[in-house]
Amino acid sequence: MKSLRQIFAATAVLAALGPLAAGLARAGAAEDYAAGAKRYAVGDLIAAMPLLRRAADAGHAQAQAAIAEILDQSDSSEEAVEYFRKSAAQGNADGQFGLGTLLAAGQGVPKNPAEARKWILLAAEQGHKLAINELALAYIAGGLDLADSERKGVEAARWIRSSADNGYLAAMEKLVVAYRNGELGFAKDVKASEQWAEKIRTARGIRQGRRNRRSTEP
């Protein structure tokens, strides 16, 4: 039988090793995520999945968002929700956006537009471009449990402008109309309206040029 001295000594050693073990676990998860993401980027899903899942199960937030995205694309939405929720709870913008989109669509979880907006907004506040665009679209076309009055106020202008700055055409088109008619709290400004219209023409020309180049590539 071990003496109390021996037990206390063993406990002290374990306590001292605790932070080291946790650090090694985090490092291992980061390495697994990096390796999995690299394999996924080249289309090797078979090799990527176990690496990403191991990192996700070890608590790596970006890995959780990545594995959730793969699961959602393979119609495993319920499991995708679980991983997105874990990632979102850690403040990961991809996890927040992914969870929000599934809640908005009612995929793998009961449809809940108000909660969906909460998570998408959190991602947008971190600068997540897809979240910003999704939020802007809700203000433009309706959705995410937004009242009609909310779609005309300061927040609507804020997110539509941010989305337009990202190059999202629907938001840019809304600004053309908003400046022309004095909507969203903007004063009528024909010059600003035309400037946004010119940005749209330029963006469409660039995108058409890219499509044409891809169509002629061998």
N, C-alpha and C positions, 0 to 999 in steps of 0.2 A: 504494500500500500504506500502511495506517495505521501510525503509529509506536506504540511501546509506550506512550508518554505518552497518546496519543489513546485507545488501547484501555483503559488503566487508568481514564482519565477517564470513558469511556462506561460501564464496569463500575460505577463509583462512583455514577453517576446512576441506573442501573437498580436498584442496591441501595437507594438512597434512596427510589426510587419504589415499591419492593416493598410495604412496609407500607401505603402510600396506596392502591395498586391493590387490595390484599387488603381494605382497609376499604371501598372503593367496591363491590367484589364482594359483600361481606356486606350492605351497605346496599341494593344492587339486589335481592338475594335476599329480603330482608325486605319490600321494597316489592312485589315480585312475589307473595309469600305473602299479604300483606295484601289486595292487589287480588283475588287468586284466591279467597281465603276469603270475601271480600265477594260475589263473583259466585256462588260455590257456595251461600252462605246464602240467596240469592234464587232458587235452582233453575236458574241458568244454567251448566250443566255444560260446555257447549261452550266458553264463554269462560273458565271456571275452569281447565279441565284444562291448557292450555298454560302458563298462569301458574304454577300449582302445580308442574307438572313441571319448569319452568325453575328455580324456586326450589329444588326438591328436588335437582336435578342439580348445583346450585351449592353443596350441602351444608347447606341449611337444615333442621334436624332436625324442626321441626313440620310443614314442608311435606312432608317425606319420609313422616311418619306420615299426613298427610292424603291424599296421593296413594295411599299403600298401602291405606288404608281404601276409597277409591273403586275401586281395582283389585280388591280382594277382593270388594266388592259386585257387581262386573261379571264375576265368575268368572275373574279373571286372578290366581289365588292365587300362582302361582310368582313372578310379578313383584312382587306385593304383599309376599311374604316378603323379597325383596331390599331393598325400600325400608324395610320395618319394621326389618330388621336394621341398616341404616345409621343409622336414627333411634335405635334402642335402644342402639347402640354409643356414641352421643353422650350417653346418659343421659336421653333424652326418655321421660317416663312413658307417653305414648300409644304411642310406638314399642315400648317394652318390653311393654306390655299386649297390643298387637296381635300382636307376634311370639309371645308366650306362648300366645295363644288359637289361633293357626294351628298351632303345635307340638302343642298339646293335642288338636286335632281332626285333625291329619295332613292339613291342606290346603296344597297347594303345597310340602310338605316332609314327610319321613317323620315319623310320629307319635312324639313323644318327651315323655311326661308329666313326667319328671324335669327336663328342660331347660325345659319350659314353666313349671313351678313356679318355677324360678329367675328367669325374666324377670318373671312375674306378681308374685312377691314383691318384686323390685326396684321395680316400679311402685307396689305397695301401700305400700312403705316411704316413698314420696314423697307419699302421701296420695291416690293415684288411686282414686276411689270404686269404679269398676267392677272394678278389680283386687282391692280389699279384699273386695268382695262375692263375686268368683269364688273367692278363696282361702277365704273363710268357707264357701262352698258345698261346696268340696272337703273341708273338715274335717267338715262336717255329713253329707254324703251319700257321701263317698268320691270318689277321683279324684286326679289330679296325682301319682300314685305315692306317696301317703301311706299309711304303715302304719297298721293299726288302733290300735296303741298311741299313735301320734302324734296321732290324732284325739281323744284324751281328755286331753291334757296342757295345759301352760301356754300354748303357742303357739296351740292350738285356741281356748282361752278368749279369748286376746288378740284374735284376728282375728274371731271370732264377735261379741264385744262391740263391736269397732270397726265392723263391718258393721251391727249392730243400731242403733248410734248414727247411722248413715247412713240409717236407715229401711228397711233391707232386711228384708222380712217373714219370710223363711225363718230369718234369724239371730235376729230378735226371738222367733219361735216356739220356737227352740231354747233361748233363755234362759229362757223360761217353764218349760220342762221341766227345765232344768239347775238352776234355783233351787228348784224344787219337790222334785226328787229328790236334790239334792246332787251333781250331776255337774260335769264339767270343772274339778274342784278347788274349786268353790263350796260353801260350807256351805249346808245347807237353809235356805231363807228364803222362807216363804210370802208375806210382804208384798212382797218384791222380785218374786216370781213374778207376783203379781197386778198389780203396777205395770206390768210389761212387757205383761201381757195387756190392760190398759187402754190402753196406748200402741198396741197392735195394733188395738183397736177404734176408737180415734180416727183412726189412719192410714187404716183401711179406710173409715171414714165420710167423711173428707176426699176420698179418691180417688173414692168413689162419687158424692159431690157434684159433683166436677169432671166426671165422665163425664155426669152428668145435665144439667149446664149446657151441655156441648158438644152433647148430643143435641137441645137445644131452641134452639140458636143458629140464626139464619136462614142 
